[in-house]
Amino acid sequence: MATESIIQSTLRSAEQWLWGTDLRAIPWWEKLLLQVVQVVYAVLRDLKDGQLSLRAMSLVYTTVIAIVPLLALSFSVLKGFGLHNEVEPALLSALEDIGDKRFEIVTNVMGFIDNIKVGVLGAVGFALLIYSVISMMHKIERSFNYTWQIKRDRNMSARFRDYLSVIFVGPLLIFLSAAITTSTNTDAAVTYIEAIPFGSDFVGFISDFIPYLIMSLGFAFVYMFLPNTSVKVIPAFTGGLVTAVIWKMMGWGVSTFVANSASNIAIYSAFASVIILMVWMYIGWLVLLIGGSVSFYVQNPQYILVRRDNMQLSGESQEKLAISILYLVGLHYQKGLSAWGVNSLGKELKVAPHIIDDMIVFLTAQGYLVTAGEEQAKFYPKKPAEQITLRQLLSQVRELQIDGQTVQPIHIEPQVKRLFDDIRSAVDERFGDKTLQNLIDTGVETSPQTN
């Protein structure tokens, strides 16, 4: 009992330190440590929910289907620059963690690529090739949108423009970074630095640091580009750095497992290479999604305490949110101020982005708002504020259906029906024909907030 009491007391003290500490009253290093522990807690909670693991498994299937068309397109681009002979060494280097099986895997993949002649596929074949790659990128985007609690995907034109840019430009950047790293190691300045005292140690440190830096920047680019929202540089780089470190640890773990499991791998015979590759891809996608969660919580620490699936609004809060959004959008439009987006509305109203997005979809479907812009969409009134009656808006919000869910009708006793008729009559009498314009004209300077 004494031991149990000590453990409970320690847990309460840790919880009080984690969530009850005043950040203004502690030194910067303790504040940084506290924020790191909070982010780790939130990411582990997301992992426990299982959604990140399920999405990583789904991405493995998508990758297996689309990896050859993706490499074929990239191969055609590299061939135009005379770099196609570097594809096989690059794949061997990327799969180094899975041991000698990588030679068999890369040989098969290169054989598949050689069988795909982009120039002779024809219009239909080339269209299917592009479609499979775009579908893969869209699936990846939706997984990263989940980590950022965003439900709105890019439209079709934006997908073709952005995805194909990455597919065509990405390989060139990869080989460019590799060339920079190689030239750095053979540069005359490096030879000079090695000649001075402690110069060789410095060069060795830089040689070990550059791969982490390049990987971190690459992952940061992914975290800034793929989610359909605005991701700041510092959160993206933080997620990229965490991913790079875990990626290196993952590589060591996978290589150790493969090296120590030769007898078990022999049981699967010809299937061993496929199984090892799929396990490696699953862990890799899971690590990438973990880094995406880190970026999200670094940029949005207000969501650390709240589980993603527990972020729901009551009926009253939904009414407040709908009126607040229309009020803010109409006020800014009439004053000529910058238009609102999902992130700015979320910060103003202190509501999770996916809840804002659900309400925006509803208000757009009801004809109250219109969306402008392919990325970082902005919202404007679709009709004048004097034509929006609060009575009708409240009535529509009360019938709001999230994600198209069907509402089960219920039998209402006459006494209960009379009660709700009285409530509806009271609301109609109180609001009458009061419009959104009347609300804007009240001159309230403080923006409305939701619970």
N, C-alpha and C positions, 0 to 999 in steps of 0.2 A: 504494500500500500504506500509505503514511504517513497519507493522508487517511482510509482505511478504518479504520486503527487508532485514529485520533483519534475518529471517529464511534462506534466500538464502546466506547471508553473513556468517552465522554460518556454513552452510553446506559446503561452499567453504573453510572455515578455517579448518573444520574437515577433508575434503578431502586432503587439503594441508599437514596437520599434518600426515595423515595416509599414504600417498604415496610419499610426497615430503621431509620428514624429513631425514636428514643425520644421519644414525645410529652411525657413528663414533664420532659425536659431542654431543651425549646425554648420560646421566648416564645409568648404566646397568638396573636399575629398569624401566626406561621409555622405554628403548629398548625392554625389556621383555613385557611390557604392549602393546607396539605398535605391536609386533609380534603376541601376543594373539589376538588382535583386528583384525589384517589382516587374521589370520586363521579363526576366527569366521565369518568374511565377506565372505571368500571363501566357507565355509561350508554352510552358509545360501544361497549363490548363487546356490550351487549344489542342495539344497533342493527346491529352487524356480523352478529349471529346471524340477523337477518332476521325474527324472530317479531313484533317490534313493527310492522314494515312490513306484514306479512301481515295482522295483526289490524286495522290502520288501513284497509287495502283492504276487508276484510270489513265494517267499520263503515260505509264509504261506501255499499256496497250496501244495508245495513240502513237507513241514513238515508234514501236515495232512496225506499225502499219505504214507510217509516213517517213521513216528515216531514210529509206533508199531514194524516194523522189526528192526529198530535201537535199541529200548529198549530190544527187544527179544535177539539180539546178545549180548548186554551189560549184560543182565540178565544172559545169559549162562556163561559168563566170571566170573561174580560175584559169581555165584553159585559154580563154581569150587574153589573159595576162601572162601566159607562159608559166603558171604556177601549179598546173595540174599534177605534176610529178611529186608535189609536196603533200598531196592529200593522204596517201598511204602512210608516210612517216608521221604525219600529224595524228592520224587515227591510232597508230601504234603507241604514240606518246600519251594520248588521252586515255587509252585503255591499259596503261602500264600496270595499274593496280591489280588487275585480275590475272596477272601472271602469263604463263606461256600460252594459255588459251586465247590470248588476244591475237596471236598470229593466225589461228584458224578463223576467228571471227572476222578479222579485217580482210583476209583473203576472200571469204565468201561475200562480204559487203562490196568489195571492189569488183568482184565478178558480176554482182547484180548491177552495179553502176555502169560497167562496160556494156551490159546487155541493153541498157536504156540509152538509145541514141536520140537525144533531144531534137536533133535536126531532121530526123526521119519519122517522128511520131505522128505527124499530121495534126490537123486542127483539133480533132476530137481527143486524140491521145495527149496532146499538150495541154488541153483544157482540163482533162482529168488529173494530169500531173500537178497543175497549178492548184486545182481544187483540193487535192489531198494535202498539199502543203499548207494552204490557207486554213483548212479545217483543223490541222494540227496546231497551228499558231493560235487559232480562235479558242481551242480547248485550253491551251496554256494560259491565254489571257483571262478566261473565265475562272481558272483556278487562282490566279493572282488577284483577280477582282474579289474573290471570296475572302482572301486574307485582308483585303482593304474594305470589306463590307460594302462593295459596290455591285449593284445588279444591272446597271446600264452598260451594254456592250457598245463597241464601236459599230458604226454603220458599215455597209458593204464597201463603199468607196474608200473609206478610211482604212479598212482592213487591207485591201489590195495595195494601197499606197504605202502604208507603214510596214506591213509584213514583208512585202517584196523588197522594200528598202533594206531591211535587216538581212534578208536571205542573200541579197546580192552584195551588199556592202560589208556585212559581218565577216565573211571569210577573208576579204581583203584586209580588214583591220586585224584579224587574228594573225595572219602571216606577217603583217607589218610590225606588230608588237614582237613577234618572234625574231624578226630581222633586227629590230632595235636592240633586243636583249643580246643577240649574238654579236652585233657590232660593238656593243658596249664592252663585252668581254674581251674583244680583240683590239680595242682602241688604243692609240698611243698614250692617251692620258692615263689609262688604267696601268700601263706599264710604268709610267712615271710615278704614279701614286704608290705602286707596290715597292718601288725602290726606296721610299722614305721610311723612317721608323714607324712601326705599327701600320704601315700602309697596306700590307697584305691582309692584316686582320680586318681593316676597314673595307677593303675590296671584297673580302669573303662575306662580311656582314651585308654589304650592298647586294652581292650576288644572291644571297638567301632572301633578302628583303624584296627585291624587284619582282620575283614571281608572285609573292603575296600581294604586292601592290597592283600588278597587272590584273590578277584574278579579282581583287576587290573592286577595281574600277570596272571590269567587265560585268560583274554581278550587279554593281550599282547602276550601270547602264540598263540592265534588264529590269531592275526594280523601278527605275524612273520611267521606262518606256512602256512596259507591258500593262500595268494596271491602268484602267481608263479613268484616271484621276490625276491630280497634281501632286507629285511626290517631290519633296525638297531634297537638296543635295546632301545635307548632313545625315538625315535619316536613311537615305538610299545608300550612302557610303558606309554607314554603320552596319546596315544589314549586309552589304557586300563584304565587309571585313569579317563579320561573324561567319558568313557562309564560306569564305575562303579558308578560315581556320578550321571549321568543321569539315570542309571538303578534304583538306590535307589529312586530318585525323581519320576520316572515312576511308581514304585511300590506303592509309597504313593498316586499318582494321580489315579491309577487304583482302588486301595482299597477304596479311598474316593468316586469315581464315583459309584462303586458297592454298597457301603453302602447307598448312597443317591439316588439310582435309583431303589429301591425295587419295586415300583409300575410299573415303565416302564418295568422292567425285567419280572414281572408277566405276561405281555401281551404276551410274547413269549413262556411262559410255558416251555415245555420240550426242546425247542430250545435255551433257555437262556444260558445254560451252554456252548453249542457249540459256540454261538455268542461271549460270553465273552472270551472264550479261543482263538478264532481267532483274536479278537481285541487285546488281550494281546500279542499274537505271532507277529502280525503285528507291534505293537509298539516296541516290543523287537528286531525284525530284523532291523527296521528302526534305532534304537539306535545303534545297532552293526555296521551298514553301516556308520552312522555318525562318530563313533569312527574310522572306517577305513579311512574316508576322513581326519580326524584330523591327523592321522598318516602319510598319504601321504603328506599333506601340510607342516607338521613339517619337514619331510625329504627332501621335494622338494619345498622350498619356492618360487623358480623362477616361479612356475606355478600358484601362487595365483592370479595374475592379469589377467590371460588368461582363458576364459571359455573353458571347455573341447570340446564343439562342434564347437568352432571357431578356433581350432588348425589345420589349413590347410596350405599347401605350394603352392606357385605359380609354374607354369611350370618350370621357370628358377631355382627356389630353389630345385625342385625335381631333376633336372639334377645335381646341385651342391651337393646335399645330396648323390645321388648314387655314383658319382665319389669320394666324400670324404670318404664314407664308404669303398669302394674297395681300395682306397689309404691307409687308415689307417690299414685295415686288412692285405693287402699285405706287407706294410712296417714292421709291427710288426712280421709277419711270417718270412720274409727274415732276420730280425735282431735277431730272436730268442727271442723276447720279449713276455710277457704274452698276451694271446688272448683277443680280445674285446668281451664284452657282450652288451646287450641292454642298461643297465643302464650306463655303462662306455662310450659307444658311445653317449648316450644322453647328458651326462655331458660335454663331449669333444666338441660336436657340438652344444650344447645348443638347443636341439630339444626335444619335448615331447616324452616319451617312446613309445606311441602307434604309432607315426609317424615313428620312427626308426623301430619298429616292422613290420609295413606295407612294408617299403622299403626292409627290410631283407627278408621277405616272397617273394617279387618280385625278388630280386637278386638271391635267392635260386632257385626259379622256373625257372629262365633263365639260371641256370647252372654256376653262378659265385661264389657262396658261398656254403659251407657245414656246417651243425650244428653238434656240438659234445656236449654230456652231456645231461642228462635228466632234471636236474634243473640248473638254472643259466647258460643257454646254452652259449657256446662260438662259435665264427665263424672263419672259416679258408677258404683260397682260394680253390676252387674246381679245378681250372686249372691254369697253369702258367700265370704270369702277362703279358708275351710277347705274349700270345695268345689272350689277351683281347684288342680289338681295340676300341678306344674312339668313333670312328665314329659309329660303330654298337651299342655301349652302349647308346649313346645319342639318336639314332633312336628308340631303344626299350623303353627308359624312356619316350619319347614323346608320346608313345602309352600306357603308364601305365594306368591300370584300378585298382582303389582301391575297395577292397571288392567285386571283381567280377562284378562290375557294367557294364552294356552294354552301349557302346558308340554309340550314334545315328549318322549314316552317314549323311553327308550333300552334297548337290550338289555344285560343284565348277565351277565357270565360267572360261572359257579358259584363260582370262587375269590373274585371281588370281592363276590359276594352274601354269602358266608360272612364276609368281613371286616366288612361293614356290619351283618350280624346280630350279630357280636361287639361292635361299637361300640354298637349299640342295647341289647344286653343289659347292657353295662357302665353305660350311662346309667340304665337301669331299676334296676339293682342299687344304683347310687350314690344316686339320688333316691328310689327306691321310691315311697311314697305321700306324700312331702314336698309340702306345700301352700304357697300364697302366704301363708297365715296364719302358718306356721312362719317364713317369711322376715321378715314384719312383726314377729313376736315376738322376733326376735333382738336388737332394741334398737339396731340400727345407726343412728347419728345422721346420718351423712354420706349425702346422697342419691347414688344410683348415677349414674354418668356413662357416656355412650356415646362410642365413638371417632369 
